[in-house]
């Protein structure tokens, strides 16, 4: 690859970028995608769009790849004697919060100051009787910056966001751990696809989107799909890998396969076509199932305007929505290659085959 995947992925999971506050992660992705596309732009929701023009005659059909770049995290709801009270941005399990190192993005002075901090909990004897044991409800948790209360009041205001501060860590078996691999692993896979397509002929226009605000309702993907109206879309997001407590049912081993979703959001003809491509190029895929909605951007893309056919890919991930998520580098490469092979082989009349028959 002409870009280095692992350093790029590490750079993405070393920055913040909570839902609605995606600037830090977008700034990391922009220069890479500019080098791999013909044109980039930012839409009204803060999503990053990149287009590679195809070689077919105009007007060309277009395919969209959507991978959300936003992250879960916390927000300041109050300041109590120098300690910060918090709420969630996206789905955060309060059980994993005590003891976590975080960064407070303080804005009360007109610019953003990044304050190192930690999530703490009061001693048990200071808590109500019903909260003295077991997981502590979020309402009792606090964030401690170490600053004097007067300094906290000067720097921090209600509404400031707080991101996880876990450093990326390479593990054994070509795996990596860190925060926000949901869904920056998929942004990395999309970048792998763009890199491969930059050295191949493809007839279709390809629009890659690092969508915003997925974790709070798929807002960015909804606007992007409505604006672009591709002929069809590939949505890529993480899915559950086998791990402690996973049970194995519906979960996937790290480093082995690309989950390909069969379900309510997914067009069966696109599923079959993607599966055929995987078989042709000997790329392992395994059927994932989604009996109702998928909980990804596919929900919102498929209903834009008159409707957009969607196919979904997954990247297996352990410990979802925690600061120590784990993915396999092989899975990222495999998913990116599958998307590139599929798009490279698209004939101009492909949509004639996308029918409910």
Order of alpha helices (4+ residues) and beta strands (2+ residues): alpha-alpha-beta-beta-beta-beta-beta-beta-beta-beta-alpha-beta-beta-beta-alpha-beta-alpha-beta-beta-alpha-beta-alpha-beta-beta-alpha
